[in-house]
Structures are given as structure tokens and as C-alpha cells.
Amino acid sequence: MTIIRSSIPDFEFSVPVVIVGAGACGLTAALAARDQGVEAIVLERDKRPWGSTSMSLGAICAVNTHSQRENGIQDSVEIFVADVMAKTEGEADEALARRIGERSGPTVDWLSSTHGVPLKVDFKWTGLGHSKPRLHLPPGRTGEELESLLLNACARAGVEVMTEAEVTAVYANNEDRVLGVRIQRPGGVVEHLSCDYLILATCGYGGNREMLARHIPDMAGARYFGHEGNRGDGILWGQALGAAVREMSAYQGLGTLAEPQQIVVPHPLMIEGGFLVNIEGYRFTHELANISGMCVPVLAQPQGIAWVVFDENQHIACLEHSNDQRQLQEVGAIRRGDSWDALERTCNLPAGSLAKENAVIEMLRASGKPDRFGRHFDQRTRPLQAPFCAVRVTGALFHTQGGLLIDENARVLREDGRALPNLYAGGGAARSISGSRVTGYLPAVGLCMAVTLGALAGADAARSSSNSATTPR
Ligand SMILES: Cc1cc2nc3c(=O)[nH]c(=O)nc-3n(C[C@H](O)[C@H](O)[C@H](O)COP(=O)(O)OP(=O)(O)OC[C@H]3O[C@@H](n4cnc5c(N)ncnc54)[C@H](O)[C@@H]3O)c2cc1C
């Protein structure tokens, strides 16, 4: 990635805080900078801002929010940090997890109350590593809606979001201070923009095959189901300026991407009693043990394929809250059978296989014992009832979790812990709190890191910019 230290151009424009990437991180950073009364611009490669944010469910985990309190949920930073450390088996940076625990709630409350991005705690997505309900969703329960709400908030706040503006180089002096950026516009037009502070909100590197092969070789050949424009640009610029990176092998995966339709199968179907079998009709994993890590056992099955099995009652209930379930229905991804035998035939599964796995589950439910993978099918979930349903799925890489080393205000750091002069990173461009493996990802941490670090970076950059306007540099 290009860092240019000589031939510094005459910059046509100057904006104090420049942000690259118009996903949840970049837009939140811009709102935070505007709240400090400082001008900020967001530069976005795409014609229509989309990013992994729009592809997501829009769920943001946050601690001690107004919505949690309204619902009588007693959460705390300590409980959140304990959840993070348990999920990552002690690998996450505890200080960063604590900072995120402290700042995620106020960030979500601020987006809701000050910027008209309503986010309410959700009860469908429980467990999966969070010991309290703390996933917050916009009313329509989609990432597309979250992105639109943030864009509308930026418009109201007077933030310019420049689209079709790909940043292709960063200009810096010999002290690694960013001077500005080069922007590629349509029709081959090139513009140069100077800044006091640069915020990298370019997400991770799931769309960069070479980086994947280097850092996550096991997933280099797997399906990538994040935004193709996430090519690691920000991480590479940071590294070229002397920044350190952490946990580059970490990622968020999913074992239940409908194949070939490429629609996420809602996990509540499994939380509420559904199960997975491979194409030989055998269960092979604890479906709730690790939603992100489940891509590994699924991809290890014959042909890398599995079936999510549930029933019509669950399907109808899920339609009410899940856009993905509605899409699965619309594109005909859901197979149905009036009996186990009929479902086995329509899914081309061995005769008797589903009936047998279901019988084992019911036996365990009656005995109160866990299954061979440690899953409890207890009385909180109901036995599946005909008609039965199934969706064919595979495993995929959603989002990389490693990135630039940052401090408590999202300033980018060198290996020795010193901050670069005027560079920030958040969301997928920064390190996360997921440890070094796929199994360390807690649901909804991706957007949590995007908005929380975005808010911290935007506010700090704006404060520093205001100070530097009055203090000689
Ligand atoms: C299917 C799916 C479901 C998910 N569900 C959830 C969920 O429910 N909850 C959760 O917390 N996380 C979820 N995630 C992860 C979540 O989407 C990401 O963690 C989050 O969107 C990251 O936000 P971001 O702002 O860092 O990146 P993005 O939203 O990807 O935005 C980055 C932007 O930077 C732009 N960009 C990149 N390089 C340049 C450049 N050189 N010049 C200009 N622009 C550039 C890109 O075009 C993009 O628009 C999901 C991910 C996927 C794929």
C-alpha cells in the first residue's frame, strides 16, 4: 500500500479530520468529530456506501445501556470482560476489552439519543458466550438499516460522505505524520486532500486473497462472505507507517451460510432446538458452542456441506423477526417434509438418518443428560414437530479480526507502544478482542468495535485538532 513521503502535492482541499471508509466505524467517527464542532469528511470507495456493515444483522453488543436497564438487565463491565476472556481462553487484551466494556454502552446510548439511531436490546440472540442479553438492534433488524440510519445521522450533522472516492495513497513526512491522502475519482480524476488527523475505517482484509493466504491460510480457499472492498488497505498503510499489528490470524466465521443461495441461516433456529447434520445424516457438533468457530467443523464434513434441521413452527416464528429467514423462504432455500422420511428424501439424506438423530435428542431431553458434544436439549426448547424443514449450508469467512495495535482512544501504536503522530483506526482495521482464533469471536463484537472505536477515534481526533489549531505545532 502506497505511502508517499516525497513529491508531496499541492493539496486542493483541507479538512481537519479525514476518515477512510463509510461503514459503521467511519460514520460513527464522523458523528463524534462533528459533536466536538470539528469538520470531518468520510471518503468511500463505493458508489453507494455498503460495507460489511450493510451485510450484517446490525446487532451491536453493548454493556450497561439504557435499553438494558429499561428491561431490567443487570449487566456490568466486569461480567463483559469475564465473557470476553472466557470466550478467547484468556487471549484477548484485557485492557482493551475493559475499555470496550466501559465505552460501548454510552456509545450506543449516544447514537440512539443524540443521532436518531434507535438501538434496542434483543432477546432472540441469547447465550452464545454472552452471559447477559446485550445485543442491540435497530427496529428493522438489518445491517442495511443500521447503515442507512448512520448515513442519515451524518447528513443531519453536516458530515460530507464523499462516495466513489477511493483512497489510493497516504502522504506522510519523515516523522510518520500523515499529511493527506490521494483520492481516485471516477473518470480517472485524482484529487489530493490534506488533514490534521486520519482515521482508518477501512475494515479488515477478507477481500485480499494474498493477506488471507499469509495470515489465515486455512481459510484462504473458503468462501468469503464479507464486503469485497475490504482489502486491508488501512492495515497496510498503518504498517507501512511503522504501526504494529496484533492477532492477524483471528476471524469471524459462520457454519450456516445457505448454499448456494448465500443467505445467513438465523441462529435462533438452533438456539430454539434445531440441529445440524452432514450429508451422511449424522450430527457432528454442538450447534451452540461457538457460532463463529462452527465454520471449521462444517467445512471439515464431506463436501464441506451440512443441513440445518428445524420445524415449520420455528420457521413461522422466525419469519416475524428475521429478514434472512424471509429471504430464505422467498428464494426457495427451505426444503420441507411432512415426516422425517419425506425430509430425508427431499434432502437426499440416508433413509432413517434424521429420524434416528431426532430420537436420540428426544431420549436425552427426557433423561436431562447432555449429548455426545455436550449440548443440553432441555425443557426450554420444544421437540421438533412435523412438518419438518431443512436448509443446505456451508462454512464461510465473514470478517477478519486482527488489525492495527491501538491505545485506549484508538490511536495507532508502534511496536514499542509509542503512538503514531496523527493516525487512528477502528472497526475491522484495528485489532479486536477476539484472541487469535476463530473460536474467540463473541457475537456482535464486530459492530461493537466499529462504533465504539469509531466514537473514541472521532472525538479524540477532533479534540486534538481543536487543540493543535490553537497551539503551535
Ligand atoms: C454476513 C455478515 C453478518 C455480520 N453480522 C454481524 C452482526 O450482526 N453484528 C456484528 O457486530 N458484526 C457482524 N458482522 C461483522 C460486521 O459487519 C463488521 O465487524 C463491521 O461491519 C465492520 O465495520 P467497519 O466500519 O469496520 O467496516 P465496513 O462496514 O466494511 O466498512 C468499511 C468501508 O471502507 C471502504 N473502504 C475500504 N478501503 C477503502 C479505500 N481504500 N478507500 C475508500 N474506501 C475504502 C469499504 O468500501 C467499506 O465501505 C457481520 C459480518 C458479515 C459479513
The ligand as an SDF file (V2000), in Angstrom:
LIG
                    3D

 53 58  0  0  0  0  0  0  0  0999 V2000
  -22.8760  -11.5150    6.8390 C   0  0  0  0  0  0  0  0  0  0  0  0
  -22.2760  -10.7860    8.0000 C   0  0  0  0  0  0  0  0  0  0  0  0
  -23.0260  -10.6400    9.1540 C   0  0  0  0  0  0  0  0  0  0  0  0
  -22.4790   -9.9570   10.2380 C   0  0  0  0  0  0  0  0  0  0  0  0
  -23.2760   -9.7310   11.3210 N   0  0  0  0  0  0  0  0  0  0  0  0
  -22.7810   -9.0040   12.3400 C   0  0  0  0  0  0  0  0  0  0  0  0
  -23.6150   -8.6140   13.4110 C   0  0  0  0  0  0  0  0  0  0  0  0
  -24.8240   -8.8300   13.4300 O   0  0  0  0  0  0  0  0  0  0  0  0
  -23.0380   -7.9470   14.4490 N   0  0  0  0  0  0  0  0  0  0  0  0
  -21.7190   -7.6010   14.4480 C   0  0  0  0  0  0  0  0  0  0  0  0
  -21.2530   -7.0000   15.4140 O   0  0  0  0  0  0  0  0  0  0  0  0
  -20.9280   -7.8700   13.4040 N   0  0  0  0  0  0  0  0  0  0  0  0
  -21.4340   -8.5460   12.3440 C   0  0  0  0  0  0  0  0  0  0  0  0
  -20.6360   -8.7750   11.2630 N   0  0  0  0  0  0  0  0  0  0  0  0
  -19.3070   -8.1080   11.2290 C   0  0  0  0  0  0  0  0  0  0  0  0
  -19.5420   -6.5990   10.9490 C   0  0  0  0  0  0  0  0  0  0  0  0
  -20.2630   -6.4750    9.7530 O   0  0  0  0  0  0  0  0  0  0  0  0
  -18.2220   -5.8530   10.8590 C   0  0  0  0  0  0  0  0  0  0  0  0
  -17.4910   -6.1040   12.0280 O   0  0  0  0  0  0  0  0  0  0  0  0
  -18.4530   -4.3410   10.7550 C   0  0  0  0  0  0  0  0  0  0  0  0
  -19.3770   -4.0580    9.7430 O   0  0  0  0  0  0  0  0  0  0  0  0
  -17.1560   -3.6180   10.4950 C   0  0  0  0  0  0  0  0  0  0  0  0
  -17.4510   -2.2480   10.2990 O   0  0  0  0  0  0  0  0  0  0  0  0
  -16.3940   -1.3120    9.5970 P   0  0  0  0  0  0  0  0  0  0  0  0
  -16.9560    0.0460    9.5880 O   0  0  0  0  0  0  0  0  0  0  0  0
  -15.0560   -1.5340   10.2150 O   0  0  0  0  0  0  0  0  0  0  0  0
  -16.2740   -1.8970    8.1070 O   0  0  0  0  0  0  0  0  0  0  0  0
  -17.2610   -1.8310    6.8090 P   0  0  0  0  0  0  0  0  0  0  0  0
  -18.6850   -1.7070    7.1910 O   0  0  0  0  0  0  0  0  0  0  0  0
  -16.8980   -2.9920    5.9570 O   0  0  0  0  0  0  0  0  0  0  0  0
  -16.8220   -0.5010    6.1090 O   0  0  0  0  0  0  0  0  0  0  0  0
  -15.5370   -0.3500    5.5290 C   0  0  0  0  0  0  0  0  0  0  0  0
  -15.6880    0.5700    4.3290 C   0  0  0  0  0  0  0  0  0  0  0  0
  -14.3930    1.0090    3.9040 O   0  0  0  0  0  0  0  0  0  0  0  0
  -14.4240    1.1560    2.4960 C   0  0  0  0  0  0  0  0  0  0  0  0
  -13.0420    1.1640    2.0110 N   0  0  0  0  0  0  0  0  0  0  0  0
  -12.1100    0.1960    2.1360 C   0  0  0  0  0  0  0  0  0  0  0  0
  -10.9480    0.5820    1.5710 N   0  0  0  0  0  0  0  0  0  0  0  0
  -11.1500    1.8360    1.0680 C   0  0  0  0  0  0  0  0  0  0  0  0
  -10.3180    2.7760    0.3700 C   0  0  0  0  0  0  0  0  0  0  0  0
   -9.0550    2.4900    0.0490 N   0  0  0  0  0  0  0  0  0  0  0  0
  -10.8510    3.9680    0.0150 N   0  0  0  0  0  0  0  0  0  0  0  0
  -12.1440    4.2890    0.3280 C   0  0  0  0  0  0  0  0  0  0  0  0
  -12.9750    3.4250    0.9690 N   0  0  0  0  0  0  0  0  0  0  0  0
  -12.4770    2.2220    1.3460 C   0  0  0  0  0  0  0  0  0  0  0  0
  -15.2320   -0.0540    2.0400 C   0  0  0  0  0  0  0  0  0  0  0  0
  -15.7350    0.1410    0.7380 O   0  0  0  0  0  0  0  0  0  0  0  0
  -16.3240   -0.1130    3.1170 C   0  0  0  0  0  0  0  0  0  0  0  0
  -17.4660    0.6090    2.7220 O   0  0  0  0  0  0  0  0  0  0  0  0
  -21.1550   -9.4530   10.1680 C   0  0  0  0  0  0  0  0  0  0  0  0
  -20.4060   -9.6040    9.0020 C   0  0  0  0  0  0  0  0  0  0  0  0
  -20.9550  -10.2490    7.9240 C   0  0  0  0  0  0  0  0  0  0  0  0
  -20.1450  -10.3700    6.6710 C   0  0  0  0  0  0  0  0  0  0  0  0
  1  2  1  0
  2  3  1  0
  2 52  2  0
  3  4  2  0
  4  5  1  0
  4 50  1  0
  5  6  2  0
  6  7  1  0
  6 13  1  0
  7  8  2  0
  7  9  1  0
  9 10  1  0
 10 11  2  0
 10 12  1  0
 12 13  2  0
 13 14  1  0
 14 15  1  0
 14 50  1  0
 15 16  1  0
 16 17  1  0
 16 18  1  0
 18 19  1  0
 18 20  1  0
 20 21  1  0
 20 22  1  0
 22 23  1  0
 23 24  1  0
 24 25  2  0
 24 26  1  0
 24 27  1  0
 27 28  1  0
 28 29  2  0
 28 30  1  0
 28 31  1  0
 31 32  1  0
 32 33  1  0
 33 34  1  0
 33 48  1  0
 34 35  1  0
 35 36  1  0
 35 46  1  0
 36 37  1  0
 36 45  1  0
 37 38  2  0
 38 39  1  0
 39 40  1  0
 39 45  2  0
 40 41  1  0
 40 42  2  0
 42 43  1  0
 43 44  2  0
 44 45  1  0
 46 47  1  0
 46 48  1  0
 48 49  1  0
 50 51  2  0
 51 52  1  0
 52 53  1  0
M  END
$$$$
